[in-house]
Amino acid sequence: MTNVNDNGSAITLTTEGAEVVVQNDGVKIGAAAINLDLQHFKQPEDIIDAQLMVQLHTIQSDVHAAVAHANGINMQDYQVLDNLVFAFFVELGEVANEIEFFKHWKKDKRDNKKVQLEEVSDLFAFLMAICDVKGYQKIIREARPFEFYEDAEFMDMFLLLKRLELATFQDVQSGFSLVLGIAKKLGFTVGQVVSAYLEKSGVNIERQESGY
């Protein structure tokens, strides 16, 4: 798919093997490598290090480039940021509803790990999107799970997330920590969250290509 801007430049979305590539007049402006090697995210180093975070920021920029040029949106518009923050908290409610930790009235709670991982990775994606819009790529260079996730209750971590305004890089950094802490408490590795994010990023770029 090719989109032509007002200045005449063309944004093209193509696939190369396992990659979805965004190009501007034939020049790559980033390649979303959907099949990154995640072996080094296995315990004990279950963190997103600086090298991977740079790659993830690049991938998120790819997604936003596709959205911007397919829909004629200025991703720096304040309304875009408001939308992303709002979407994060909507998704937070969806994650809580999927885990059902707060439903004391329900004995047979759901435990669909596939859906849980998808929902948590969506939270991660919205934080990445907020980073891209606010220009936190050079500030937020790594992410690790909330230190006390094993002993913390789900309610505690969700309430801490709910209180974040996501208006500063400290808020967003804390958001990453708590989201990864929730993922770990659910039994997922950081690598699994990243893998799910990468897969969804590829889907999101392809959606723009198909006129989603």
Order of alpha helices (4+ residues) and beta strands (2+ residues): beta-beta-beta-beta-alpha-alpha-alpha-alpha-alpha-alpha
